[in-house]
């Protein structure tokens, strides 16, 4: 099995055993010497994505695609038509406990007629088999055929008006019989209601937690079906067992009470006349919203995140939901809540482009309709969008939104005020303006601790922002106190498998690196990276940050090749996360630094120049200056002074003298003492000695406390 193979043989790729991206699979298969088989199952919607992106171009492999779209076979692929189930196989499935050859001749002919009517479809035959076992039709095959035909003609032709091929009509008839049988059980209305709602989600797994979260948010839906006002897990399991017994759902082994529907079952449920499309789809959306809100402070496993994305994409592709997301002044609050909930699903899974698209679309629609930015709902949307820009490394855009929100500070509630201060301070810190960012971040952290509590996620976020700004100011002792305290509290409050704890872990590893404890920092960062990959997947923002953190540690140890490998992994996986942002330039710059340290000046220049061009393209002046400074150092080291001189002033203007002095206090103070003593020894007179000693004291106080 591919996911059980160790990737690449190096330290980092071994972590890809459990969760893989298609890029990782393609790259790995192209490097295998042995033969391989890659299967794409149920590729029916050929317009949904380009399959060629998922197929290796090299290697000794074979690709097998199963599809119901006959057009795919016209694109140069070798087409292998799959024959229908043979009559003998179909009869064995229909009568697993009966020897067909022992049946009376009339019943034998009836069995053949049944499997033929069902088009030899295994799922439909299995449904009929269940009917045989429940209603003892085994000895009355001809009677069942008559009942079946009457049911189909009356139901589908008269009531549904549904025009499909004969086989499809036969399949749906068997499903409808099972559906009515369930309605007559003790689970009755609730079982059929849950089954029908499930068809309006995407094709991924569904969980009991979806429905229980909706129940906690609004129990009226379940009470209207005649049940008690308390969620009953055992009762829900009974419903699933009943549906499984009739082959209407299949249980998944990836979590608590998870299940999914066969695509044909989903299609049948969606076209039933009783399946009021608008009502059931709207309720499915509400269920997803309720679950998302109930887990807002939790770290969802990678598989659950992927399932949510499938359901969300299914909703967003439906005209009914698209209409709900279109701006309407009469329902702006509910609409904004829906958009922010969907955006949060994308943010949690690090699909930041999609999150930005949703938020920006609604903000622009509101502005075009004349809604002022000072509107409370507009303010919340801008804060959410600003935080998404920060996640994506687009600090300039984020700063514009937070600056706009701060104009209406008197209209902000406590949480919004704190989030806005944090966001603005974070963007100032990314620009290198730490002195302006510090008081704002300090105020936000004090507010978060007071209003939300010291163990709230908002307070932890404030601590992380404040620690980064303190590090920029060179206050490493304060950074250590903040980071270590935050990690200890987050571990106790949320456990190790949580995004807040993971962020605290990376910052703690950075603090250890700053203290030159590289071995401990590396071990800590590696453990955190493993946890993040298992929890969030290989291309999540936190996982990529882990590779970058580990790369910095390797770089400080002089292991530049390993450092570059880490940065390259982050770069290759970040295509769906960043894509032309501050973070991309940073990765280009750090890769260039590893080449520079190895005296590979040609490759270093390519990386620095690439970062500079990218920063100019996205108008990121901070990273443009950083790349220019790196190019100056590179040209100076090569003694290419003609190229270096034009960049000298940029280097002098932006060299972090303040940070250098703060992080090298012992060396700077020792040099100052030595220099002053030389001056004193050459001077005569009491007055000059006093002046020199006072100057020495002022220098010491400045570097120690400011």
JOZISUL-V331159 format. One line per field, one symbol per residue. phi: phi as a letter, one per 20 degrees, with the letter a starting at -180 (. if undefined). A space follows every 50 residues. Layout:
BEGIN
phi: ???
END
This chain:
BEGIN
phi: .ffeefemmdfffffefeccdfffffffffefeefbcdddeleeefefae fffddfecoeccddcdbdeffffednffecfeffgfgfffffffcfdceg fefggfffffffffffgemlegffffffgffgfedlegecffffgfffff fffffffeeemedbffffffgfffffffffffgeefekffffffffgffe efeefdcgggfffffffbeffeffendfecfcffffffffffffgelecc fdddrfldbbdfgffffgffegffefgfffffffffffffffffdgeddf fgffgfffffffffffeegffgffeffcgfbffffffffffffffffgem efffffffffffffffffenfffefgffffffffffffffgemeffffff fffffffdgfdeffffffffffffffffffeneffffgffffffffffff eeofdfffffffffffffffffeneffffffffffffffffffcnfebff ffffffffffffffemeffffffffffffgffffednfdfgfffffffff fffgffenefffffgfffffffeegeddnncgfffffgfffffffffeme fffffffffffffffffeldfffffffffffffffffemeffffgfefff fffdffgfffffecfgfffffffffffffffedcofffffgfffffffff fgfedd
END
